[in-house]
Amino acid sequence: MSALPDTHLLVVDDDERIRGLLQKFLKRHGFWVSAARDAAHARRLLDGLEFDLIVLDVMMPGEDGIALTRSLREDIATPILLLTAKGETSDRIAGLEAGADDYLAKPFEPKELLLRINAILRRMPPADAATGDAAMLTLGEVRYDLDRGELWSGAEVVRLTATEHQLMRIFSSRLGEPLSRTQLVEELGRDGGQAQERAVDVQITRLRRKIEADPKQPRYLQTVRGAGYMLVGD
């Protein structure tokens, strides 16, 4: 379970002991790790460095992890894994709605953190995806590059989170086929249950904002009554 070469993680936690333990543990497993003590410190590091994933504690003084996630999502698509001491589904959903890719409730086993990090990183498209004649799926004003896993609006790449990337790959490989929430949870590699199915709904809502002219009346990422969700192209 070793890290990919040069994978750079940012750990953000106001607890110095936990921050240090996470940094040492992740370094032992092959990651390059930077650490920040709060949101302001994290912003300074993000201004000058690029990271492959951010491990972010929710309960911090000042700007908390959910607020920081929401703010970062305006500019970057770097995967974010939230650490929270809260077990309520509503708090986890709030993190996903803010743009997080996954969450892990404290206390947790370090091995589970490692599994979650590696699962998120596997969902990201490779940086050196093949170039050449692109196979494009047209969704109105938006185009999805099937080979590179990139979403385009005009000449601009639309930032997608790791989970949004995976959802686009799942739907585009099965165009016109309804997929139930249970199927999507399984395809995403998540544990089952109503909380995860609700989390899928949140991710679908966020993805619609990026591909639909009117997310409230979706034309492309459709809800199929009694069956789930389905992606159709032009």
Secondary structure, DSSP 8 states (H G I E B T S, - for coil): ----TT-EEEEE-S-HHHHHHHHHHHHHTT-EEEEESSHHHHHHHHHH---SEEEEES--SSS-HHHHHHHHTTT----EEEEES---HHHHHHHHHHT-SEEEESS--HHHHHHHHHHHHHHS--TT---SS--EEEETTEEEETTTTEEEETTEEE---HHHHHHHHHHHTTTT--B-HHHHHHHTT---SHHHHHHHHHHHHHHHHHH-SSTTS-SSEEEETTTEEEE---
